[in-house]
């Protein structure tokens, strides 16, 4: 388990960054099929092409994700409500504590 500090940023930028990291690592392990669960409903809807992206920063990140997706035979994005995402919250808290030390 590892983490990186993104500095001050929005949740949606952090979600896109996490997706890019996950896709990159999955590619390096030869994974070709992937289901990605995110707690940002907006990012999930954008990645599933339900919502348009008007923010230029998010659009740039979205396009980088699209390039990574070319390496997969199947990829699916699912929304998981924040209150059900306690494991991810615990990991994020641990990484933040480590970074602050």
RAMO-V407492 format. One record per backbone hydrogen bond with DSSP energy under -1.0 kcal/mol. CO is the residue of the C=O (numbers start at 1). NH is the residue of the N-H. Records with the same first field share a line. If there is no record, write none. Layout:
CO: NH / NH
This chain:
10: 14
11: 15
12: 16
13: 17
14: 18
15: 19
16: 20
17: 21
18: 22
19: 23
20: 24
21: 25
22: 26
23: 27
24: 28
25: 29
26: 31
27: 30
32: 73 / 74
34: 76
36: 78
38: 80
40: 44
41: 45
42: 46
43: 47
44: 48
45: 50 / 51
46: 49
55: 59
56: 60
57: 61
58: 62
59: 63
60: 64
61: 65
62: 66
63: 67
64: 68
65: 69
68: 71
69: 72
74: 34
76: 36
78: 38
81: 84
82: 85
85: 89
86: 90
87: 91
88: 92
89: 93
90: 94
91: 95
92: 96
93: 97
94: 98
95: 99
96: 100
97: 101
